[in-house]
Amino acid sequence: MQVDLDTVKALETELDETMLARAHAAADAIIEAKEHGGRVAVVTGSGPNIHEGVTTLIAELMRVGVIDAVTTSSAVISHEMGGTLDKVKRLLGESVGVPPFYLPRGGDFELTEMSGETLTEIARHIDLDDGLMERLKQADGKTIIKAAGNLGYPMGLWMEHIAWEIASLARTYGATFEEIAGLGADERTMIGVGARKGLPVLVTIPQLIGGGLVGLNIGDSISITERASRLARMLSGADIIIESGVALTQEIHDGPFERYTGHGLWSAWHGHFTYSLEGKRLIRIDLDPTLDEVCRAEQEGSAVQQAIADGLPKTKLFKVPFRMEMSGFARHEGSIPVIGDIGLVWPIMARRIAQRLSIDLEFMSYPQQTPRGQAMREYIVDKVQPISRGKMLDALRPHTGWNPCKWNTPPEELAPNAFPPEC
């Protein structure tokens, strides 16, 4: 995909001056960290991050060395396994003989448009209903671009089927589901580039339930405690943490092993690995103006910290719908709230970072409602391929020399801020 940074510059007029200045400040913090050998982690949600091309841009920034680690949702892992975005023909399921019992509200059913090669690979491993496929092809329907896999036939079914196999392999190799799936995923996905470059991509605990059986198998691949420990080590080694279109981050950036704004006191007391957000920068891209209001109240008078000190309910004190992730974020001195559409903010930041660090990007995201955003989505559909079971198994064979990162290495053998532990 050809990247024209001048077209990204034009997007800056879509942000108000205050938020544009903050987007630039966020980019500058990332640039400074990278210039001094620092590390950047991203905490990303699903939904808009997929549709706006943000996860694909994050994968590109991982490829060029800007982003060093990612946490995400099980839904995003499922979509990346399916090829991130795909085209489906949507129609009424009953019209092609699908019993209403299986259908969601509205009765929709979908046929995934895919290459013959992908369909052949799927057919080698699961029984496909050829009659249903033919009826779907012949029926009238609406073709749309949507998050890959999901309810599309047969891609969604295949993702949930192969998830059992990936979870079994993960347990055999002492690795995460995300690592094993990444070995067969497209290199333009976060899990794909993460596996190739040895960069951690992990689903957070609050984001485990999503993607159907993919999410359940991600959760079953390692224990909750191990997942929390891996996430803690990942964030411990990061100088910058970017939160993008994600909820429940209080249980991510200041979870059970974080001491500064979180709940890690007793874990540290009992000898567990813990870390501190002190001295780090938190950048949050969010559409909720309440976040800015709460951050401003904290900066002007330490209102959030005082409420906590006095044991007062923050929702009633501020008279706003107070989301839990606002607490730790607002109290953290290094926080930068950027209130705006992630489809705008990410390319604006990426452009500034690429120019200042003299990086050539091979992909750029754009807001999905723009002509360039629509072309970007078509590019993802055409270029980003679904997971290949064959590639995944080939990567696991002894001659490749692949080894999962030794996250279970005893603490005394790890550097204090190992990121990730040596492979």
C-alpha positions as CSV (number, residue, x, y, z in Angstrom):
1,M,0.0,0.0,0.0
2,Q,1.5,3.3,-1.0
3,V,1.8,5.8,1.9
4,D,1.5,9.5,1.2
5,L,2.2,11.4,4.4
6,D,0.9,14.6,2.9
7,T,-2.6,13.2,2.8
8,V,-2.3,12.3,6.5
9,K,-1.3,15.9,7.2
10,A,-4.7,17.0,5.9
11,L,-6.4,15.0,8.6
12,E,-5.1,17.3,11.3
13,T,-7.8,19.9,10.4
14,E,-10.4,17.4,11.7
15,L,-9.1,17.6,15.3
16,D,-9.6,20.7,17.4
17,E,-6.5,22.6,18.4
18,T,-6.3,21.3,21.9
19,M,-6.6,17.6,20.9
20,L,-4.2,18.1,17.9
21,A,-1.6,19.5,20.3
22,R,-2.1,16.5,22.6
23,A,-1.8,14.0,19.7
24,H,1.5,15.7,18.8
25,A,2.6,15.6,22.4
26,A,1.8,11.9,22.5
27,A,3.8,11.3,19.3
28,D,6.7,13.4,20.7
29,A,6.7,11.3,23.9
30,I,7.0,8.1,21.8
31,I,9.7,9.7,19.6
32,E,11.7,10.7,22.6
33,A,11.4,7.2,24.2
34,K,12.5,5.5,21.0
35,E,15.4,7.9,20.5
36,H,16.7,6.9,24.0
37,G,16.1,3.1,23.5
38,G,12.8,3.1,25.3
39,R,9.9,0.7,24.7
40,V,6.3,1.3,23.7
41,A,3.3,-0.9,24.6
42,V,-0.2,-0.6,23.2
43,V,-3.4,-1.6,25.0
44,T,-6.0,-1.9,22.3
45,G,-9.6,-2.9,22.1
46,S,-11.6,-4.5,19.3
47,G,-14.4,-3.0,17.2
48,P,-13.2,0.4,15.8
49,N,-9.5,-0.6,16.0
50,I,-10.2,-3.3,13.4
51,H,-12.5,-1.3,11.2
52,E,-10.4,1.9,11.2
53,G,-7.2,-0.1,10.2
54,V,-5.6,0.7,13.6
55,T,-4.6,-2.9,14.4
56,T,-3.0,-3.2,10.9
57,L,-1.2,0.1,11.5
58,I,0.0,-1.1,14.9
59,A,1.3,-4.3,13.2
60,E,3.3,-2.0,10.8
61,L,4.7,0.0,13.6
62,M,5.7,-3.2,15.3
63,R,7.5,-4.2,12.0
64,V,9.5,-1.0,11.9
65,G,10.4,-1.1,15.6
66,V,8.2,1.7,17.0
67,I,5.9,-0.6,19.0
68,D,7.4,-3.3,21.2
69,A,4.4,-5.1,22.7
70,V,0.6,-5.3,22.4
71,T,-2.3,-6.3,24.6
72,T,-5.6,-6.8,22.9
73,S,-8.9,-8.6,23.1
74,S,-9.7,-12.2,22.1
75,A,-12.1,-10.8,19.5
76,V,-9.2,-9.1,17.8
77,I,-7.1,-12.3,17.8
78,S,-10.1,-14.1,16.2
79,H,-10.4,-11.4,13.6
80,E,-6.7,-11.4,12.8
81,M,-6.8,-15.2,12.4
82,G,-9.6,-14.7,9.9
83,G,-7.6,-12.0,8.0
84,T,-8.6,-8.9,9.9
85,L,-11.3,-7.8,7.5
86,D,-13.2,-9.8,5.0
87,K,-16.1,-9.5,2.5
88,V,-19.3,-11.4,3.2
89,K,-22.6,-11.8,1.5
90,R,-25.3,-11.2,4.1
91,L,-28.8,-12.6,3.7
92,L,-31.6,-14.1,5.7
93,G,-30.5,-17.5,7.0
94,E,-33.9,-19.2,6.7
95,S,-34.0,-18.4,3.0
96,V,-31.1,-20.9,2.5
97,G,-32.3,-23.5,4.9
98,V,-30.5,-22.5,8.2
99,P,-32.8,-23.3,11.1
100,P,-33.9,-20.2,13.1
101,F,-32.5,-21.8,16.3
102,Y,-29.0,-20.9,15.2
103,L,-29.6,-17.4,13.9
104,P,-29.0,-14.2,15.7
105,R,-31.5,-11.4,16.1
106,G,-32.7,-10.3,12.7
107,G,-32.0,-13.8,11.2
108,D,-28.9,-12.8,9.2
109,F,-26.4,-15.4,7.9
110,E,-23.3,-14.7,6.0
111,L,-21.1,-16.3,3.3
112,T,-17.4,-15.5,3.5
113,E,-15.8,-14.5,0.2
114,M,-12.4,-16.2,0.0
115,S,-9.8,-17.6,-2.3
116,G,-10.0,-21.1,-3.7
117,E,-6.7,-21.9,-1.9
118,T,-8.1,-20.9,1.5
119,L,-11.3,-22.8,0.9
120,T,-9.4,-25.9,-0.1
121,E,-7.3,-25.8,3.1
122,I,-10.4,-25.4,5.2
123,A,-12.1,-28.3,3.4
124,R,-9.2,-30.6,4.3
125,H,-9.9,-30.3,8.0
126,I,-13.7,-29.8,8.5
127,D,-16.7,-31.1,6.7
128,L,-18.3,-28.3,4.6
129,D,-21.9,-28.3,3.6
130,D,-21.6,-28.1,-0.2
131,G,-25.3,-27.7,-0.6
132,L,-25.4,-24.8,1.8
133,M,-22.4,-23.2,0.1
134,E,-24.2,-23.4,-3.3
135,R,-27.4,-22.0,-2.0
136,L,-25.5,-19.1,-0.4
137,K,-23.8,-18.4,-3.7
138,Q,-27.0,-18.4,-5.7
139,A,-29.1,-16.4,-3.2
140,D,-29.5,-12.6,-3.4
141,G,-27.8,-10.8,-0.6
142,K,-25.8,-7.7,0.4
143,T,-22.0,-7.7,0.2
144,I,-20.3,-5.9,3.0
145,I,-16.8,-5.6,4.6
146,K,-16.7,-6.6,8.2
147,A,-14.4,-7.9,10.9
148,A,-13.1,-11.3,9.6
149,G,-14.4,-14.7,10.7
150,N,-17.1,-14.0,13.2
151,L,-20.5,-15.3,11.9
152,G,-19.4,-15.8,8.3
153,Y,-19.6,-19.3,6.8
154,P,-17.3,-21.1,6.6
155,M,-14.5,-18.8,8.0
156,G,-16.1,-18.3,11.4
157,L,-16.7,-22.0,11.8
158,W,-13.1,-22.7,10.8
159,M,-11.7,-20.2,13.3
160,E,-13.6,-21.8,16.2
161,H,-12.6,-25.3,15.0
162,I,-8.9,-24.6,14.7
163,A,-8.9,-22.8,18.1
164,W,-9.1,-26.1,19.9
165,E,-6.0,-27.3,18.0
166,I,-4.0,-24.1,18.7
167,A,-4.9,-24.3,22.5
168,S,-3.6,-27.9,22.6
169,L,-0.4,-27.0,20.9
170,A,0.1,-24.0,23.2
171,R,-0.2,-26.2,26.2
172,T,2.3,-28.7,24.7
173,Y,4.9,-26.0,24.0
174,G,4.4,-24.0,27.2
175,A,3.3,-21.0,25.1
176,T,0.3,-18.8,24.7
177,F,-2.5,-19.3,22.2
178,E,-1.5,-16.0,20.7
179,E,2.1,-17.0,20.1
180,I,1.1,-20.3,18.4
181,A,-1.6,-18.7,16.3
182,G,0.8,-15.9,15.3
183,L,3.1,-18.5,13.6
184,G,0.5,-19.1,11.0
185,A,-1.0,-15.7,10.8
186,D,-0.4,-13.0,8.1
187,E,2.7,-10.9,8.9
188,R,0.5,-7.8,8.5
189,T,-1.4,-8.7,11.7
190,M,-0.3,-8.0,15.2
191,I,0.0,-11.7,16.2
192,G,1.8,-12.4,12.9
193,V,4.5,-9.8,13.2
194,G,4.7,-10.5,16.9
195,A,5.5,-14.2,16.3
196,R,8.1,-13.3,13.6
197,K,9.9,-10.6,15.7
198,G,9.5,-12.2,19.1
199,L,7.3,-9.4,20.4
200,P,4.6,-10.2,22.9
201,V,1.0,-10.0,21.9
202,L,-1.3,-10.9,24.8
203,V,-5.1,-10.8,25.4
204,T,-5.8,-9.1,28.7
205,I,-8.0,-10.8,31.4
206,P,-10.9,-8.3,31.1
207,Q,-10.9,-8.9,27.3
208,L,-10.9,-12.7,27.3
209,I,-14.5,-13.3,26.6
210,G,-15.0,-12.6,22.9
211,G,-14.5,-14.3,19.6
212,G,-16.6,-17.3,20.7
213,L,-14.6,-20.5,21.2
214,V,-11.4,-18.6,20.2
215,G,-11.7,-16.5,23.4
216,L,-12.4,-19.6,25.5
217,N,-9.4,-21.4,24.1
218,I,-7.2,-18.4,24.6
219,G,-8.3,-18.3,28.3
220,D,-7.6,-22.0,28.7
221,S,-4.2,-22.0,27.1
222,I,-2.4,-20.5,30.2
223,S,-3.7,-19.9,33.7
224,I,-5.2,-16.5,34.8
225,T,-2.3,-15.9,37.2
226,E,0.3,-16.6,34.5
227,R,-1.5,-14.3,32.1
228,A,-1.6,-11.5,34.7
229,S,2.2,-12.1,35.4
230,R,3.0,-11.9,31.7
231,L,1.0,-8.7,31.3
232,A,2.7,-7.2,34.3
233,R,6.2,-8.0,32.9
234,M,5.2,-6.6,29.5
235,L,4.0,-3.3,31.0
236,S,6.9,-3.2,33.5
237,G,9.3,-2.9,30.6
238,A,7.4,-0.2,28.7
239,D,8.2,3.5,29.0
240,I,5.1,4.5,27.1
241,I,1.6,2.8,27.3
242,I,-0.9,3.8,24.6
243,E,-4.6,2.9,25.3
244,S,-6.7,2.8,22.1
245,G,-10.4,2.4,22.1
246,V,-10.5,0.1,25.0
247,A,-12.5,-0.2,28.3
248,L,-11.7,-1.7,31.7
249,T,-8.1,-0.5,31.6
250,Q,-8.0,0.0,35.4
251,E,-7.7,-3.8,35.5
252,I,-5.0,-3.8,32.9
253,H,-2.5,-1.0,33.5
254,D,-3.0,-1.0,37.3
255,G,-4.1,-4.5,37.9
256,P,-3.1,-7.0,40.6
257,F,0.7,-6.6,40.2
258,E,1.0,-2.8,39.9
259,R,2.0,-0.8,43.0
260,Y,1.7,2.9,42.0
261,T,-2.0,3.4,41.3
262,G,-3.2,-0.2,41.4
263,H,-3.6,-3.1,43.9
264,G,-0.1,-4.7,43.9
265,L,0.8,-4.0,47.5
266,W,-0.1,-7.4,48.9
267,S,1.2,-9.2,45.9
268,A,4.6,-7.5,46.5
269,W,4.3,-8.2,50.2
270,H,3.9,-11.9,49.4
271,G,6.9,-12.0,47.1
272,H,5.2,-11.9,43.7
273,F,6.7,-10.0,40.7
274,T,5.2,-6.5,40.7
275,Y,5.9,-3.3,38.9
276,S,5.2,0.4,39.1
277,L,3.7,2.9,36.6
278,E,5.7,5.7,38.3
279,G,7.7,7.5,35.7
280,K,5.9,6.0,32.7
281,R,3.7,7.9,30.2
282,L,0.1,6.8,29.7
283,I,-1.6,8.0,26.5
284,R,-5.3,7.3,26.1
285,I,-7.2,7.8,22.8
286,D,-10.9,8.0,23.7
287,L,-14.1,9.6,22.5
288,D,-15.5,10.2,26.0
289,P,-15.1,13.9,26.9
290,T,-15.8,12.9,30.5
291,L,-12.2,11.6,30.6
292,D,-10.9,15.0,29.9
293,E,-13.1,16.6,32.5
294,V,-12.0,14.1,35.2
295,C,-8.3,14.6,34.3
296,R,-8.7,18.4,34.4
297,A,-10.3,18.2,37.9
298,E,-7.4,16.1,39.1
299,Q,-4.7,18.3,37.6
300,E,-6.3,21.5,39.0
301,G,-6.9,20.2,42.5
302,S,-6.1,16.5,43.0
303,A,-9.8,15.8,43.2
304,V,-9.6,12.2,42.3
305,Q,-6.8,11.4,44.7
306,Q,-8.5,13.3,47.5
307,A,-11.7,11.4,46.9
308,I,-9.8,8.1,47.2
309,A,-8.0,9.4,50.3
310,D,-11.3,10.3,51.9
311,G,-13.1,7.2,50.8
312,L,-15.7,9.1,48.8
313,P,-17.6,7.7,45.8
314,K,-16.1,9.4,42.7
315,T,-19.3,9.2,40.6
316,K,-21.3,11.3,43.1
317,L,-18.4,13.6,43.8
318,F,-17.9,14.6,40.1
319,K,-21.5,14.2,39.1
320,V,-20.4,12.4,35.9
321,P,-20.6,8.8,34.7
322,F,-17.2,7.9,36.2
323,R,-15.7,4.8,34.4
324,M,-13.2,2.9,36.5
325,E,-10.3,3.3,34.1
326,M,-10.5,7.1,34.7
327,S,-9.2,6.7,38.2
328,G,-5.7,5.5,37.8
329,F,-5.3,7.3,34.5
330,A,-6.4,10.7,35.9
331,R,-4.2,10.3,38.9
332,H,-1.1,9.4,36.9
333,E,1.2,12.4,36.4
334,G,2.3,11.2,33.0
335,S,-1.1,10.8,31.4
336,I,-2.1,12.4,28.1
337,P,-5.8,12.2,27.3
338,V,-6.5,12.6,23.6
339,I,-10.3,12.9,23.0
340,G,-10.9,12.0,19.4
341,D,-11.7,9.4,16.8
342,I,-8.9,6.7,16.8
343,G,-9.3,6.7,13.0
344,L,-8.0,10.2,13.0
345,V,-5.5,10.2,15.9
346,W,-3.5,7.1,15.0
347,P,-2.5,8.2,11.5
348,I,-1.7,11.7,12.7
349,M,0.6,10.3,15.4
350,A,2.1,7.7,13.0
351,R,2.9,10.4,10.4
352,R,4.8,12.6,13.0
353,I,6.7,9.5,14.4
354,A,7.7,8.3,10.9
355,Q,8.9,11.7,9.8
356,R,10.9,12.4,13.0
357,L,12.4,8.9,13.2
358,S,13.0,8.7,9.4
359,I,10.9,5.6,9.0
360,D,9.4,4.4,5.8
361,L,6.0,3.0,6.4
362,E,4.4,0.5,4.0
363,F,0.9,0.9,5.5
364,M,-1.1,3.8,6.8
365,S,-4.6,3.8,8.3
366,Y,-7.2,6.4,7.4
367,P,-10.7,7.1,8.8
368,Q,-13.0,4.4,7.4
369,Q,-15.6,6.9,6.2
370,T,-13.1,8.7,3.9
371,P,-12.3,7.6,0.3
372,R,-8.8,6.7,1.4
373,G,-10.2,4.8,4.4
374,Q,-12.5,2.8,2.1
375,A,-9.5,2.0,-0.2
376,M,-7.6,1.0,2.9
377,R,-10.3,-1.5,4.0
378,E,-10.3,-3.0,0.5
379,Y,-6.5,-3.4,0.7
380,I,-6.8,-5.2,4.0
381,V,-9.5,-7.5,2.6
382,D,-7.3,-8.3,-0.5
383,K,-3.9,-8.5,1.1
384,V,-4.2,-9.7,4.7
385,Q,-4.7,-13.5,4.6
386,P,-6.3,-15.8,7.1
387,I,-4.3,-18.1,9.3
388,S,-2.6,-21.0,7.6
389,R,-2.6,-24.2,9.6
390,G,0.2,-25.5,7.4
391,K,2.5,-22.5,8.0
392,M,1.8,-22.8,11.7
393,L,2.7,-26.4,11.9
394,D,5.8,-25.9,9.7
395,A,7.0,-23.2,12.1
396,L,6.7,-25.6,15.0
397,R,8.8,-28.3,13.5
398,P,12.3,-28.7,15.0
399,H,14.2,-27.6,11.8
400,T,12.9,-24.1,12.2
401,G,14.6,-23.5,15.5
402,W,11.5,-21.7,16.9
403,N,11.3,-21.5,20.6
404,P,8.5,-19.8,22.6
405,C,9.7,-17.0,24.9
406,K,10.6,-18.5,28.3
407,W,8.0,-16.6,30.3
408,N,8.2,-19.3,33.0
409,T,11.9,-18.7,33.6
410,P,12.5,-18.4,37.4
411,P,12.5,-14.8,38.5
412,E,16.1,-14.9,39.7
413,E,17.2,-15.7,36.1
414,L,15.5,-12.7,34.7
415,A,16.6,-9.1,34.5
416,P,14.3,-6.9,36.7
417,N,12.6,-5.4,33.7
418,A,12.9,-8.2,31.2
419,F,10.8,-7.3,28.1
420,P,10.1,-9.9,27.0
421,P,12.2,-12.5,28.8
422,E,15.0,-13.8,26.5
423,C,14.1,-16.5,24.1
